């Protein structure tokens, strides 16, 4: 998976969790949890769905890399 595909997957999954997410106003380095008001259950749902769809394991140690769109896409592209 390249970076653009990883970013698209991340945005797709986030939209399932936060249907009104406006990625036009969320820059690549903006904190997703704060901006989209993701609680811990939402975040774990994000991790589970990304792991399932990307076919890669995302461990708790990786969670800080899912803070922004840029970091999350880089993590997914690296793992797949």
C-alpha positions as CSV (number, residue, x, y, z in Angstrom):
1,X,0.0,0.0,0.0
2,X,1.4,3.4,-0.9
3,X,1.0,6.6,1.1
4,X,-2.0,7.8,-0.9
5,X,-3.8,4.5,-0.5
6,X,-3.0,4.5,3.2
7,X,-4.3,8.0,3.6
8,X,-7.5,7.2,1.7
9,X,-8.1,4.1,3.9
10,X,-7.5,6.1,7.1
11,X,-10.0,8.8,6.0
12,X,-12.5,6.1,4.9
13,X,-12.4,4.5,8.3
14,X,-12.5,7.8,10.2
15,X,-15.6,8.8,8.1
16,X,-17.3,5.6,9.3
17,X,-16.7,6.6,12.9
18,X,-17.2,10.3,12.5
19,X,-19.6,10.7,9.5
20,X,-19.4,14.5,9.4
21,X,-15.5,14.6,9.4
22,X,-14.3,17.4,7.1
23,X,-10.9,16.5,5.9
24,X,-10.7,19.7,4.0
25,X,-10.2,21.5,7.3
26,X,-8.0,18.8,8.9
27,X,-4.4,19.3,7.9
28,X,-1.9,16.4,7.8
29,X,-0.4,17.3,11.2
30,X,-3.6,18.1,13.1
31,X,-4.4,16.0,16.2
32,X,-7.2,13.7,15.0
33,X,-8.5,12.6,18.4
34,X,-8.9,16.2,19.6
35,X,-10.2,17.6,16.3
36,X,-12.7,14.8,15.6
37,X,-13.5,14.4,19.3
38,X,-12.7,10.7,19.3
39,X,-13.2,9.0,22.7
40,X,-11.2,5.9,23.6
41,X,-13.9,3.5,22.2
42,X,-13.8,5.4,18.9
43,X,-10.0,5.2,18.8
44,X,-10.0,1.5,19.5
45,X,-12.6,1.0,16.7
46,X,-10.3,3.0,14.4
47,X,-7.4,0.7,15.3
48,X,-9.4,-2.5,14.9
49,X,-10.8,-1.5,11.5
50,X,-7.5,-0.2,10.1
51,X,-5.8,-3.4,11.2
52,X,-8.4,-5.6,9.7
53,X,-8.6,-3.7,6.4
54,X,-4.9,-3.1,5.9
55,X,-4.1,-6.7,7.0
56,X,-1.5,-5.6,9.5
57,X,-1.1,-5.7,13.2
58,X,-1.3,-2.3,15.1
59,X,0.0,-2.6,18.6
60,X,-0.5,-0.3,21.5
61,X,3.0,1.0,21.0
62,X,1.9,2.2,17.6
63,X,-1.0,4.3,18.9
64,X,1.1,7.5,19.0
65,X,1.6,7.1,15.3
66,X,-2.1,7.4,14.7
67,X,-2.3,10.9,16.1
68,X,-2.4,12.7,12.7
69,X,-3.3,11.9,9.2
70,X,0.3,12.1,8.0
71,X,1.6,9.8,10.8
72,X,-1.2,7.3,10.4
73,X,-0.8,7.1,6.7
74,X,2.9,6.6,7.1
75,X,2.4,3.8,9.6
76,X,0.0,2.0,7.3
77,X,2.1,2.4,4.2
78,X,5.1,1.1,6.2
79,X,3.3,-2.0,7.5
80,X,1.6,-3.1,4.3
